[in-house]
């Protein structure tokens, strides 16, 4: 190669050229609102570019990187929208004695655990544990097989147990 020939742009060249503008672009696309930094989005986009290997034209990577960053922000927005689902059904839990504060606290913990379940799991768990229905009655009301009800309840309770463990509580601590 002579002194006048230019080397092919590399990943490092593309990184140096596009990283800062990509991070700024991701922040403007709403990454900052999702409690993530534009730099994080830019890093993920750069990793995806690196994974393209020989298929990637590093000289023309800018528009592709901005499109990838935009899609990452959109995907994260959609995930966040589903992740922070709020259960609005009021739960009456009076079996915890006369201490109203304790009952409210337990009710909030149960609501938080229910929010970790999918809608179908939550429906089955509510019918069986909060409404006191049998597996057969729940299956008939939901128009699904009894085995499916058992499965949904099992995995729903597992999600609740996981939620309680993340809070540093055992299921026994919450349910008495």
C-alpha positions in Angstrom: 0.0 0.0 0.0 1.4 3.4 -1.0 1.3 6.5 1.2 -1.7 7.8 -0.8 -4.0 4.8 -0.5 -6.5 5.0 2.4 -7.0 1.9 4.6 -10.5 0.5 4.9 -12.4 2.0 7.8 -12.4 -0.4 10.8 -14.7 -0.9 13.7 -12.6 1.3 15.9 -12.8 4.1 13.3 -16.6 3.8 13.1 -16.8 3.7 16.9 -14.7 6.9 17.3 -16.7 8.7 14.5 -20.2 7.8 15.6 -20.4 7.0 19.3 -20.9 10.5 20.7 -23.5 11.5 18.1 -25.3 8.1 18.6 -25.5 8.6 22.4 -26.9 12.1 21.9 -29.4 10.8 19.3 -30.5 8.0 21.7 -31.0 10.6 24.5 -33.2 12.7 22.2 -35.2 9.7 21.1 -36.3 9.2 24.7 -33.7 7.0 26.3 -33.3 9.4 29.1 -37.0 9.0 29.9 -36.6 5.3 30.3 -33.9 5.6 33.0 -31.2 4.5 30.7 -28.5 6.5 29.2 -27.9 7.2 25.6 -24.4 5.9 26.1 -25.9 2.5 27.0 -28.0 2.4 23.9 -24.9 3.5 21.8 -22.9 0.7 23.3 -25.5 -1.9 22.4 -25.8 -0.5 18.9 -22.0 -0.7 18.5 -22.0 -4.3 19.8 -24.6 -5.2 17.2 -22.4 -3.5 14.5 -19.4 -5.5 15.7 -21.4 -8.7 15.5 -22.1 -8.0 11.8 -18.4 -8.6 11.1 -17.4 -8.7 7.5 -21.0 -8.0 6.4 -20.8 -4.5 7.8 -19.5 -1.5 5.7 -17.9 0.5 8.5 -17.5 3.5 6.2 -21.3 3.9 5.9 -22.3 2.7 9.4 -23.8 6.0 10.7 -27.4 5.7 9.3 -27.5 2.0 10.2 -26.3 2.7 13.8 -28.9 5.4 14.2 -31.7 3.1 13.0 -30.5 0.4 15.4 -30.4 2.9 18.3 -33.9 4.1 17.5 -35.2 0.5 17.5 -33.4 -0.2 20.8 -35.1 2.8 22.5 -38.5 1.7 21.1 -38.1 -1.9 22.3 -37.0 -0.7 25.7 -40.0 1.7 25.9 -42.4 -1.2 25.0 -40.7 -3.4 27.7 -41.0 -0.7 30.3 -44.6 -0.1 29.5 -45.4 -3.8 30.1 -42.9 -4.2 33.0 -44.6 -1.6 35.3 -48.1 -2.9 35.0 -50.2 -1.7 37.9 -52.9 -3.9 39.4 -55.8 -1.7 40.3 -58.2 -4.3 41.9 -58.7 -3.5 45.5 -57.9 -6.5 47.7 -59.6 -7.0 51.0 -57.4 -8.9 53.3 -59.0 -9.0 56.8 -57.6 -12.3 58.0 -54.5 -10.6 59.5 -56.1 -9.6 62.8 -57.3 -6.3 64.0 -54.2 -4.2 63.1 -55.4 -2.2 60.1 -51.8 -1.1 59.2 -50.6 -4.6 59.0 -53.5 -5.6 56.8 -52.8 -2.7 54.5 -49.2 -3.6 54.3 -49.9 -7.2 53.5 -52.5 -6.1 50.9 -49.9 -4.0 49.2 -47.4 -6.8 49.2 -49.9 -9.2 47.7 -50.8 -6.6 45.0 -47.1 -6.2 44.2 -46.7 -9.9 43.9 -49.8 -10.1 41.7 -48.3 -7.5 39.4 -45.4 -9.8 38.7 -47.8 -12.4 37.2 -49.2 -12.5 33.7 -52.9 -11.6 33.4 -53.9 -15.2 32.9 -51.9 -16.4 35.9 -53.3 -13.5 38.0 -56.9 -14.4 37.1 -56.5 -18.0 38.1 -54.7 -17.1 41.3 -57.3 -14.6 42.3 -60.2 -17.0 41.6 -58.6 -19.8 43.6 -56.9 -18.0 46.5 -58.8 -14.7 46.9 -62.2 -15.9 45.9 -61.9 -19.4 47.3 -63.0 -21.2 44.2 -62.0 -24.8 43.4 -59.9 -25.8 40.4 -63.0 -27.2 38.7 -65.0 -24.0 39.2 -62.1 -21.8 38.1 -61.6 -24.0 35.0 -65.3 -23.8 34.1 -65.4 -20.0 34.6 -62.3 -19.4 32.5 -63.3 -22.1 30.0 -60.0 -23.8 30.1 -58.9 -27.3 31.2 -58.3 -28.0 34.9 -54.6 -28.9 34.2 -54.2 -25.4 32.7 -55.6 -23.8 35.8 -53.2 -25.8 38.0 -50.3 -24.8 35.7 -51.2 -21.1 35.8 -51.6 -21.1 39.5 -48.3 -22.9 40.0 -46.4 -20.5 37.8 -48.3 -17.5 39.3 -47.3 -18.5 42.8 -43.7 -19.1 41.7 -43.7 -15.5 40.4 -45.2 -14.2 43.7 -42.5 -16.2 45.6 -39.8 -14.6 43.4 -41.3 -11.2 44.0 -41.3 -11.7 47.8 -37.7 -13.1 47.7 -36.6 -9.9 45.8 -38.1 -7.9 48.7 -36.2 -10.0 51.2 -39.3 -11.7 52.4 -40.4 -15.3 52.4 -43.9 -16.2 51.5 -44.4 -17.3 55.1 -43.6 -13.7 56.2 -46.4 -12.3 54.1 -49.1 -14.9 54.5 -48.6 -15.5 58.2 
